[in-house]
């Protein structure tokens, strides 16, 4: 699986190259809520992620998957990922 290599500045490139499947990121949903998320797959310019949602079913809280989530510099409004702590 690839690593995210989209950064235009050297600093951003180094940060983004560390984002690989299994890494933890912060996901901002369309309502502006932040969630800790797990990277499942890295595409050029976006990620597939999973996070624990707020809804519950008979097994507990539901795991939510999102695809083609852009890196924070490319996201509009909500719906983007960023490195934890940024």
Phi and psi restraints in degrees (range 20) as a CNS / XPLOR table:
assign (resid 1 and name C) (resid 2 and name N)
       (resid 2 and name CA) (resid 2 and name C) 1.0 -79.2 20.0 2
assign (resid 2 and name N) (resid 2 and name CA)
       (resid 2 and name C) (resid 3 and name N) 1.0 171.3 20.0 2
assign (resid 2 and name C) (resid 3 and name N)
       (resid 3 and name CA) (resid 3 and name C) 1.0 -112.5 20.0 2
assign (resid 3 and name N) (resid 3 and name CA)
       (resid 3 and name C) (resid 4 and name N) 1.0 148.7 20.0 2
assign (resid 3 and name C) (resid 4 and name N)
       (resid 4 and name CA) (resid 4 and name C) 1.0 -70.8 20.0 2
assign (resid 4 and name N) (resid 4 and name CA)
       (resid 4 and name C) (resid 5 and name N) 1.0 120.8 20.0 2
assign (resid 4 and name C) (resid 5 and name N)
       (resid 5 and name CA) (resid 5 and name C) 1.0 -133.5 20.0 2
assign (resid 5 and name N) (resid 5 and name CA)
       (resid 5 and name C) (resid 6 and name N) 1.0 71.9 20.0 2
assign (resid 5 and name C) (resid 6 and name N)
       (resid 6 and name CA) (resid 6 and name C) 1.0 -117.9 20.0 2
assign (resid 6 and name N) (resid 6 and name CA)
       (resid 6 and name C) (resid 7 and name N) 1.0 -15.1 20.0 2
assign (resid 6 and name C) (resid 7 and name N)
       (resid 7 and name CA) (resid 7 and name C) 1.0 -58.7 20.0 2
assign (resid 7 and name N) (resid 7 and name CA)
       (resid 7 and name C) (resid 8 and name N) 1.0 142.5 20.0 2
assign (resid 7 and name C) (resid 8 and name N)
       (resid 8 and name CA) (resid 8 and name C) 1.0 -92.7 20.0 2
assign (resid 8 and name N) (resid 8 and name CA)
       (resid 8 and name C) (resid 9 and name N) 1.0 -29.3 20.0 2
assign (resid 8 and name C) (resid 9 and name N)
       (resid 9 and name CA) (resid 9 and name C) 1.0 -101.3 20.0 2
assign (resid 9 and name N) (resid 9 and name CA)
       (resid 9 and name C) (resid 10 and name N) 1.0 151.0 20.0 2
assign (resid 9 and name C) (resid 10 and name N)
       (resid 10 and name CA) (resid 10 and name C) 1.0 -57.6 20.0 2
assign (resid 10 and name N) (resid 10 and name CA)
       (resid 10 and name C) (resid 11 and name N) 1.0 -41.5 20.0 2
assign (resid 10 and name C) (resid 11 and name N)
       (resid 11 and name CA) (resid 11 and name C) 1.0 -60.4 20.0 2
assign (resid 11 and name N) (resid 11 and name CA)
       (resid 11 and name C) (resid 12 and name N) 1.0 -47.9 20.0 2
assign (resid 11 and name C) (resid 12 and name N)
       (resid 12 and name CA) (resid 12 and name C) 1.0 -63.4 20.0 2
assign (resid 12 and name N) (resid 12 and name CA)
       (resid 12 and name C) (resid 13 and name N) 1.0 -39.1 20.0 2
assign (resid 12 and name C) (resid 13 and name N)
       (resid 13 and name CA) (resid 13 and name C) 1.0 -61.3 20.0 2
assign (resid 13 and name N) (resid 13 and name CA)
       (resid 13 and name C) (resid 14 and name N) 1.0 -43.6 20.0 2
assign (resid 13 and name C) (resid 14 and name N)
       (resid 14 and name CA) (resid 14 and name C) 1.0 -63.1 20.0 2
assign (resid 14 and name N) (resid 14 and name CA)
       (resid 14 and name C) (resid 15 and name N) 1.0 -42.6 20.0 2
assign (resid 14 and name C) (resid 15 and name N)
       (resid 15 and name CA) (resid 15 and name C) 1.0 -63.0 20.0 2
assign (resid 15 and name N) (resid 15 and name CA)
       (resid 15 and name C) (resid 16 and name N) 1.0 -45.7 20.0 2
assign (resid 15 and name C) (resid 16 and name N)
       (resid 16 and name CA) (resid 16 and name C) 1.0 -70.0 20.0 2
assign (resid 16 and name N) (resid 16 and name CA)
       (resid 16 and name C) (resid 17 and name N) 1.0 -30.7 20.0 2
assign (resid 16 and name C) (resid 17 and name N)
       (resid 17 and name CA) (resid 17 and name C) 1.0 -66.4 20.0 2
assign (resid 17 and name N) (resid 17 and name CA)
       (resid 17 and name C) (resid 18 and name N) 1.0 -21.2 20.0 2
assign (resid 17 and name C) (resid 18 and name N)
       (resid 18 and name CA) (resid 18 and name C) 1.0 -81.4 20.0 2
assign (resid 18 and name N) (resid 18 and name CA)
       (resid 18 and name C) (resid 19 and name N) 1.0 -8.4 20.0 2
assign (resid 18 and name C) (resid 19 and name N)
       (resid 19 and name CA) (resid 19 and name C) 1.0 -85.1 20.0 2
assign (resid 19 and name N) (resid 19 and name CA)
       (resid 19 and name C) (resid 20 and name N) 1.0 101.8 20.0 2
assign (resid 19 and name C) (resid 20 and name N)
       (resid 20 and name CA) (resid 20 and name C) 1.0 -129.0 20.0 2
assign (resid 20 and name N) (resid 20 and name CA)
       (resid 20 and name C) (resid 21 and name N) 1.0 162.8 20.0 2
assign (resid 20 and name C) (resid 21 and name N)
       (resid 21 and name CA) (resid 21 and name C) 1.0 -50.8 20.0 2
assign (resid 21 and name N) (resid 21 and name CA)
       (resid 21 and name C) (resid 22 and name N) 1.0 134.3 20.0 2
assign (resid 21 and name C) (resid 22 and name N)
       (resid 22 and name CA) (resid 22 and name C) 1.0 96.9 20.0 2
assign (resid 22 and name N) (resid 22 and name CA)
       (resid 22 and name C) (resid 23 and name N) 1.0 -14.1 20.0 2
assign (resid 22 and name C) (resid 23 and name N)
       (resid 23 and name CA) (resid 23 and name C) 1.0 -76.6 20.0 2
assign (resid 23 and name N) (resid 23 and name CA)
       (resid 23 and name C) (resid 24 and name N) 1.0 153.1 20.0 2
assign (resid 23 and name C) (resid 24 and name N)
       (resid 24 and name CA) (resid 24 and name C) 1.0 -98.7 20.0 2
assign (resid 24 and name N) (resid 24 and name CA)
       (resid 24 and name C) (resid 25 and name N) 1.0 134.6 20.0 2
assign (resid 24 and name C) (resid 25 and name N)
       (resid 25 and name CA) (resid 25 and name C) 1.0 -132.4 20.0 2
assign (resid 25 and name N) (resid 25 and name CA)
       (resid 25 and name C) (resid 26 and name N) 1.0 169.3 20.0 2
assign (resid 25 and name C) (resid 26 and name N)
       (resid 26 and name CA) (resid 26 and name C) 1.0 -99.1 20.0 2
assign (resid 26 and name N) (resid 26 and name CA)
       (resid 26 and name C) (resid 27 and name N) 1.0 130.3 20.0 2
assign (resid 26 and name C) (resid 27 and name N)
       (resid 27 and name CA) (resid 27 and name C) 1.0 -109.7 20.0 2
assign (resid 27 and name N) (resid 27 and name CA)
       (resid 27 and name C) (resid 28 and name N) 1.0 130.2 20.0 2
assign (resid 27 and name C) (resid 28 and name N)
       (resid 28 and name CA) (resid 28 and name C) 1.0 -107.0 20.0 2
assign (resid 28 and name N) (resid 28 and name CA)
       (resid 28 and name C) (resid 29 and name N) 1.0 117.3 20.0 2
assign (resid 28 and name C) (resid 29 and name N)
       (resid 29 and name CA) (resid 29 and name C) 1.0 -80.8 20.0 2
assign (resid 29 and name N) (resid 29 and name CA)
       (resid 29 and name C) (resid 30 and name N) 1.0 179.2 20.0 2
assign (resid 29 and name C) (resid 30 and name N)
       (resid 30 and name CA) (resid 30 and name C) 1.0 -65.0 20.0 2
assign (resid 30 and name N) (resid 30 and name CA)
       (resid 30 and name C) (resid 31 and name N) 1.0 -19.9 20.0 2
assign (resid 30 and name C) (resid 31 and name N)
       (resid 31 and name CA) (resid 31 and name C) 1.0 -90.7 20.0 2
assign (resid 31 and name N) (resid 31 and name CA)
       (resid 31 and name C) (resid 32 and name N) 1.0 -1.0 20.0 2
assign (resid 31 and name C) (resid 32 and name N)
       (resid 32 and name CA) (resid 32 and name C) 1.0 88.6 20.0 2
assign (resid 32 and name N) (resid 32 and name CA)
       (resid 32 and name C) (resid 33 and name N) 1.0 4.8 20.0 2
assign (resid 32 and name C) (resid 33 and name N)
       (resid 33 and name CA) (resid 33 and name C) 1.0 -78.5 20.0 2
assign (resid 33 and name N) (resid 33 and name CA)
       (resid 33 and name C) (resid 34 and name N) 1.0 139.3 20.0 2
assign (resid 33 and name C) (resid 34 and name N)
       (resid 34 and name CA) (resid 34 and name C) 1.0 -98.5 20.0 2
assign (resid 34 and name N) (resid 34 and name CA)
       (resid 34 and name C) (resid 35 and name N) 1.0 140.7 20.0 2
assign (resid 34 and name C) (resid 35 and name N)
       (resid 35 and name CA) (resid 35 and name C) 1.0 -136.7 20.0 2
assign (resid 35 and name N) (resid 35 and name CA)
       (resid 35 and name C) (resid 36 and name N) 1.0 141.9 20.0 2
assign (resid 35 and name C) (resid 36 and name N)
       (resid 36 and name CA) (resid 36 and name C) 1.0 -73.0 20.0 2
assign (resid 36 and name N) (resid 36 and name CA)
       (resid 36 and name C) (resid 37 and name N) 1.0 133.7 20.0 2
assign (resid 36 and name C) (resid 37 and name N)
       (resid 37 and name CA) (resid 37 and name C) 1.0 -133.8 20.0 2
assign (resid 37 and name N) (resid 37 and name CA)
       (resid 37 and name C) (resid 38 and name N) 1.0 155.5 20.0 2
assign (resid 37 and name C) (resid 38 and name N)
       (resid 38 and name CA) (resid 38 and name C) 1.0 -106.0 20.0 2
assign (resid 38 and name N) (resid 38 and name CA)
       (resid 38 and name C) (resid 39 and name N) 1.0 129.5 20.0 2
assign (resid 38 and name C) (resid 39 and name N)
       (resid 39 and name CA) (resid 39 and name C) 1.0 -74.4 20.0 2
assign (resid 39 and name N) (resid 39 and name CA)
       (resid 39 and name C) (resid 40 and name N) 1.0 126.1 20.0 2
assign (resid 39 and name C) (resid 40 and name N)
       (resid 40 and name CA) (resid 40 and name C) 1.0 -98.6 20.0 2
assign (resid 40 and name N) (resid 40 and name CA)
       (resid 40 and name C) (resid 41 and name N) 1.0 -38.5 20.0 2
assign (resid 40 and name C) (resid 41 and name N)
       (resid 41 and name CA) (resid 41 and name C) 1.0 -152.8 20.0 2
assign (resid 41 and name N) (resid 41 and name CA)
       (resid 41 and name C) (resid 42 and name N) 1.0 144.2 20.0 2
assign (resid 41 and name C) (resid 42 and name N)
       (resid 42 and name CA) (resid 42 and name C) 1.0 -110.0 20.0 2
assign (resid 42 and name N) (resid 42 and name CA)
       (resid 42 and name C) (resid 43 and name N) 1.0 124.0 20.0 2
assign (resid 42 and name C) (resid 43 and name N)
       (resid 43 and name CA) (resid 43 and name C) 1.0 -107.8 20.0 2
assign (resid 43 and name N) (resid 43 and name CA)
       (resid 43 and name C) (resid 44 and name N) 1.0 169.5 20.0 2
assign (resid 43 and name C) (resid 44 and name N)
       (resid 44 and name CA) (resid 44 and name C) 1.0 -72.3 20.0 2
assign (resid 44 and name N) (resid 44 and name CA)
       (resid 44 and name C) (resid 45 and name N) 1.0 108.7 20.0 2
assign (resid 44 and name C) (resid 45 and name N)
       (resid 45 and name CA) (resid 45 and name C) 1.0 92.6 20.0 2
assign (resid 45 and name N) (resid 45 and name CA)
       (resid 45 and name C) (resid 46 and name N) 1.0 -5.7 20.0 2
assign (resid 45 and name C) (resid 46 and name N)
       (resid 46 and name CA) (resid 46 and name C) 1.0 -156.5 20.0 2
assign (resid 46 and name N) (resid 46 and name CA)
       (resid 46 and name C) (resid 47 and name N) 1.0 171.2 20.0 2
assign (resid 46 and name C) (resid 47 and name N)
       (resid 47 and name CA) (resid 47 and name C) 1.0 -131.7 20.0 2
assign (resid 47 and name N) (resid 47 and name CA)
       (resid 47 and name C) (resid 48 and name N) 1.0 154.1 20.0 2
assign (resid 47 and name C) (resid 48 and name N)
       (resid 48 and name CA) (resid 48 and name C) 1.0 -103.3 20.0 2
assign (resid 48 and name N) (resid 48 and name CA)
       (resid 48 and name C) (resid 49 and name N) 1.0 131.9 20.0 2
assign (resid 48 and name C) (resid 49 and name N)
       (resid 49 and name CA) (resid 49 and name C) 1.0 -133.3 20.0 2
assign (resid 49 and name N) (resid 49 and name CA)
       (resid 49 and name C) (resid 50 and name N) 1.0 168.8 20.0 2
assign (resid 49 and name C) (resid 50 and name N)
       (resid 50 and name CA) (resid 50 and name C) 1.0 -140.0 20.0 2
assign (resid 50 and name N) (resid 50 and name CA)
       (resid 50 and name C) (resid 51 and name N) 1.0 144.2 20.0 2
assign (resid 50 and name C) (resid 51 and name N)
       (resid 51 and name CA) (resid 51 and name C) 1.0 -148.0 20.0 2
assign (resid 51 and name N) (resid 51 and name CA)
       (resid 51 and name C) (resid 52 and name N) 1.0 163.5 20.0 2
assign (resid 51 and name C) (resid 52 and name N)
       (resid 52 and name CA) (resid 52 and name C) 1.0 -84.2 20.0 2
assign (resid 52 and name N) (resid 52 and name CA)
       (resid 52 and name C) (resid 53 and name N) 1.0 119.0 20.0 2
assign (resid 52 and name C) (resid 53 and name N)
       (resid 53 and name CA) (resid 53 and name C) 1.0 -80.3 20.0 2
assign (resid 53 and name N) (resid 53 and name CA)
       (resid 53 and name C) (resid 54 and name N) 1.0 -178.1 20.0 2
assign (resid 53 and name C) (resid 54 and name N)
       (resid 54 and name CA) (resid 54 and name C) 1.0 -94.2 20.0 2
assign (resid 54 and name N) (resid 54 and name CA)
       (resid 54 and name C) (resid 55 and name N) 1.0 -18.8 20.0 2
assign (resid 54 and name C) (resid 55 and name N)
       (resid 55 and name CA) (resid 55 and name C) 1.0 -78.9 20.0 2
assign (resid 55 and name N) (resid 55 and name CA)
       (resid 55 and name C) (resid 56 and name N) 1.0 153.2 20.0 2
assign (resid 55 and name C) (resid 56 and name N)
       (resid 56 and name CA) (resid 56 and name C) 1.0 -122.9 20.0 2
assign (resid 56 and name N) (resid 56 and name CA)
       (resid 56 and name C) (resid 57 and name N) 1.0 150.2 20.0 2
assign (resid 56 and name C) (resid 57 and name N)
       (resid 57 and name CA) (resid 57 and name C) 1.0 -124.5 20.0 2
assign (resid 57 and name N) (resid 57 and name CA)
       (resid 57 and name C) (resid 58 and name N) 1.0 -165.2 20.0 2
assign (resid 57 and name C) (resid 58 and name N)
       (resid 58 and name CA) (resid 58 and name C) 1.0 -66.6 20.0 2
assign (resid 58 and name N) (resid 58 and name CA)
       (resid 58 and name C) (resid 59 and name N) 1.0 -13.6 20.0 2
assign (resid 58 and name C) (resid 59 and name N)
       (resid 59 and name CA) (resid 59 and name C) 1.0 -102.8 20.0 2
assign (resid 59 and name N) (resid 59 and name CA)
       (resid 59 and name C) (resid 60 and name N) 1.0 0.4 20.0 2
assign (resid 59 and name C) (resid 60 and name N)
       (resid 60 and name CA) (resid 60 and name C) 1.0 116.7 20.0 2
assign (resid 60 and name N) (resid 60 and name CA)
       (resid 60 and name C) (resid 61 and name N) 1.0 -156.6 20.0 2
assign (resid 60 and name C) (resid 61 and name N)
       (resid 61 and name CA) (resid 61 and name C) 1.0 -68.0 20.0 2
assign (resid 61 and name N) (resid 61 and name CA)
       (resid 61 and name C) (resid 62 and name N) 1.0 142.6 20.0 2
assign (resid 61 and name C) (resid 62 and name N)
       (resid 62 and name CA) (resid 62 and name C) 1.0 -81.9 20.0 2
assign (resid 62 and name N) (resid 62 and name CA)
       (resid 62 and name C) (resid 63 and name N) 1.0 138.9 20.0 2
assign (resid 62 and name C) (resid 63 and name N)
       (resid 63 and name CA) (resid 63 and name C) 1.0 -84.4 20.0 2
assign (resid 63 and name N) (resid 63 and name CA)
       (resid 63 and name C) (resid 64 and name N) 1.0 126.2 20.0 2
assign (resid 63 and name C) (resid 64 and name N)
       (resid 64 and name CA) (resid 64 and name C) 1.0 -106.8 20.0 2
assign (resid 64 and name N) (resid 64 and name CA)
       (resid 64 and name C) (resid 65 and name N) 1.0 134.7 20.0 2
assign (resid 64 and name C) (resid 65 and name N)
       (resid 65 and name CA) (resid 65 and name C) 1.0 -111.8 20.0 2
assign (resid 65 and name N) (resid 65 and name CA)
       (resid 65 and name C) (resid 66 and name N) 1.0 138.2 20.0 2
assign (resid 65 and name C) (resid 66 and name N)
       (resid 66 and name CA) (resid 66 and name C) 1.0 -127.2 20.0 2
assign (resid 66 and name N) (resid 66 and name CA)
       (resid 66 and name C) (resid 67 and name N) 1.0 143.0 20.0 2
assign (resid 66 and name C) (resid 67 and name N)
       (resid 67 and name CA) (resid 67 and name C) 1.0 -118.5 20.0 2
assign (resid 67 and name N) (resid 67 and name CA)
       (resid 67 and name C) (resid 68 and name N) 1.0 155.9 20.0 2
assign (resid 67 and name C) (resid 68 and name N)
       (resid 68 and name CA) (resid 68 and name C) 1.0 53.5 20.0 2
assign (resid 68 and name N) (resid 68 and name CA)
       (resid 68 and name C) (resid 69 and name N) 1.0 45.7 20.0 2
assign (resid 68 and name C) (resid 69 and name N)
       (resid 69 and name CA) (resid 69 and name C) 1.0 -86.8 20.0 2
assign (resid 69 and name N) (resid 69 and name CA)
       (resid 69 and name C) (resid 70 and name N) 1.0 122.7 20.0 2
assign (resid 69 and name C) (resid 70 and name N)
       (resid 70 and name CA) (resid 70 and name C) 1.0 -75.6 20.0 2
assign (resid 70 and name N) (resid 70 and name CA)
       (resid 70 and name C) (resid 71 and name N) 1.0 157.5 20.0 2
assign (resid 70 and name C) (resid 71 and name N)
       (resid 71 and name CA) (resid 71 and name C) 1.0 -66.2 20.0 2
assign (resid 71 and name N) (resid 71 and name CA)
       (resid 71 and name C) (resid 72 and name N) 1.0 153.4 20.0 2
assign (resid 71 and name C) (resid 72 and name N)
       (resid 72 and name CA) (resid 72 and name C) 1.0 -52.8 20.0 2
assign (resid 72 and name N) (resid 72 and name CA)
       (resid 72 and name C) (resid 73 and name N) 1.0 -34.0 20.0 2
assign (resid 72 and name C) (resid 73 and name N)
       (resid 73 and name CA) (resid 73 and name C) 1.0 -71.1 20.0 2
assign (resid 73 and name N) (resid 73 and name CA)
       (resid 73 and name C) (resid 74 and name N) 1.0 -20.8 20.0 2
assign (resid 73 and name C) (resid 74 and name N)
       (resid 74 and name CA) (resid 74 and name C) 1.0 -104.1 20.0 2
assign (resid 74 and name N) (resid 74 and name CA)
       (resid 74 and name C) (resid 75 and name N) 1.0 -7.1 20.0 2
assign (resid 74 and name C) (resid 75 and name N)
       (resid 75 and name CA) (resid 75 and name C) 1.0 -79.9 20.0 2
assign (resid 75 and name N) (resid 75 and name CA)
       (resid 75 and name C) (resid 76 and name N) 1.0 146.9 20.0 2
assign (resid 75 and name C) (resid 76 and name N)
       (resid 76 and name CA) (resid 76 and name C) 1.0 -108.2 20.0 2
assign (resid 76 and name N) (resid 76 and name CA)
       (resid 76 and name C) (resid 77 and name N) 1.0 128.5 20.0 2
assign (resid 76 and name C) (resid 77 and name N)
       (resid 77 and name CA) (resid 77 and name C) 1.0 58.0 20.0 2
assign (resid 77 and name N) (resid 77 and name CA)
       (resid 77 and name C) (resid 78 and name N) 1.0 -123.6 20.0 2
assign (resid 77 and name C) (resid 78 and name N)
       (resid 78 and name CA) (resid 78 and name C) 1.0 -87.8 20.0 2
assign (resid 78 and name N) (resid 78 and name CA)
       (resid 78 and name C) (resid 79 and name N) 1.0 -174.9 20.0 2
assign (resid 78 and name C) (resid 79 and name N)
       (resid 79 and name CA) (resid 79 and name C) 1.0 72.8 20.0 2
assign (resid 79 and name N) (resid 79 and name CA)
       (resid 79 and name C) (resid 80 and name N) 1.0 70.6 20.0 2
assign (resid 79 and name C) (resid 80 and name N)
       (resid 80 and name CA) (resid 80 and name C) 1.0 -159.0 20.0 2
assign (resid 80 and name N) (resid 80 and name CA)
       (resid 80 and name C) (resid 81 and name N) 1.0 167.0 20.0 2
assign (resid 80 and name C) (resid 81 and name N)
       (resid 81 and name CA) (resid 81 and name C) 1.0 -116.4 20.0 2
assign (resid 81 and name N) (resid 81 and name CA)
       (resid 81 and name C) (resid 82 and name N) 1.0 154.7 20.0 2
assign (resid 81 and name C) (resid 82 and name N)
       (resid 82 and name CA) (resid 82 and name C) 1.0 -145.3 20.0 2
assign (resid 82 and name N) (resid 82 and name CA)
       (resid 82 and name C) (resid 83 and name N) 1.0 160.5 20.0 2
assign (resid 82 and name C) (resid 83 and name N)
       (resid 83 and name CA) (resid 83 and name C) 1.0 -67.3 20.0 2
assign (resid 83 and name N) (resid 83 and name CA)
       (resid 83 and name C) (resid 84 and name N) 1.0 138.9 20.0 2
assign (resid 83 and name C) (resid 84 and name N)
       (resid 84 and name CA) (resid 84 and name C) 1.0 -53.9 20.0 2
assign (resid 84 and name N) (resid 84 and name CA)
       (resid 84 and name C) (resid 85 and name N) 1.0 138.2 20.0 2
assign (resid 84 and name C) (resid 85 and name N)
       (resid 85 and name CA) (resid 85 and name C) 1.0 87.2 20.0 2
assign (resid 85 and name N) (resid 85 and name CA)
       (resid 85 and name C) (resid 86 and name N) 1.0 -4.0 20.0 2
